[in-house]
């Protein structure tokens, strides 16, 4: 039985270590976008390189995050967490020292592998180590401090880009890791499931990541119209079909098909795809719009986006409590519609845009929409499966959100007619940004309609989120494993 108490020195060190580790990943998810225009100019890169700078990381993270959680359960959560921190830091160092765009993109893919090892382990260590009487408060502090880190991220990223340079957006992870690793080894207890299970679904993870990578390549390079693009698209679809076939036949699949027997679970994941596709596209393009078209500095663009994160930090817990009383259908319908309105308002952020009149209103409406929908989305995912499968359901939902975001980053410039050099021209980018926001708003409206038609109130005795503060813009928060459900407990229909 876990026995670390929150008030003890070990408990404080454990909380500090996990916050610091997860903070590296949260920081990376918010600061890199701010640096993209400067990266493009310094490396003489086209828009495709900027897309790959974001997506190379997301491909490996989304494809391997379920496997990363399973590795921690088997080989020890502290061991895999520390490995993830070291891997992430080394890959960050490679990113910061990258002499050209090719090395940067490859290092970003390696960084995603580290993130897949690190991200599930952070919360799992808290849930496995703290005494049951302290676990809820520890998780609350972990998610709250993580939210503060996410809020600081855009400001810090802008300051680094305008000051010491964009390479420090990545290099800042190295001293954080040098602090995190020895503290983890000294103060964090090891834990694992303690039972042997079947072979890891490495093939499933590889096929999933391969499918995402090939489809992403086909979308980013579609304008070239070469035979390689068509070949990549076909191979990506074949890899996706093979992934489904492997998951259906393996005794211990990474993504068990029977979890989708819950209609509620399937429906809310489809809503997740819509919502996080729009978020991924928006946050990729908005910082470019503010810098390329509106003339903001990197610091100004990063700071400009703070209202969305601050609103989520302040009100996401209350939104979750309200949704428990009203049911998830209404917030999962209203939330995407508010986000769609915010993105349409963002079209006003053109040349010489006024922050107070043109940018801030859009971000406030968008932030209110995110507050309204993100917490109920996580709660509905957990409420649609057995309590014992909460960790699995949350991991699948998290991976789906990240996959949706990377596909959006790949597809939106194509759909909006952005050329390879569009981000170098204020007029061309402004016009394409307006078309992109229409696409994002349309996807959000589709998600709202889907939620209204399919989402129902979960059973009264279903699982509830332990993470009450939701500040991530790339994916909903992960939830850990729960105690085993009583015999005979089945998926909610």
Protein Blocks (a to p, Z undefined) as FASTA:
>chain_A
ZZbdfkbmklmmmmmmmmmmmmmmmmmmmmmmmmmmmmmmmnopafklmmmmmmmmmmmm
mmmmmmmmmmmmmnopklmmmmmmmmmmmmmmmmmmombfklmmmmmmmmmmmmmmmmmm
mmmmmmmmpcfklmmmmmmmmmmmmmmmmmmmmmmmmmmmmmnojklmmmmmmmmmmmmm
mmmmmmmccddehiacddddfklmmmmmmmmmmmmmmmmmmmnopaklmmmmmmmmmmmm
mmmmmmmmpmbdfblfklmmpmklmmmmmmmmmmmmmmmmmmmmmmmmmmmmnopafklm
mmmmmmmmmmmmmmmmmmmmmmmmnopklmmmmmmmmmmmmmmmmmmmcghiafklmmmm
mmmmmmmmmmmmmmmmmmmmmmmpcfklmmmmmmmmmmmmmmmmmmmmmmmmmmnopafk
lmmpmklmmmmmmmmmmmmmmmmmmmmmmmmmmpccddfkbccdfblbdcbfkbccdddd
dddddehiacdZZ
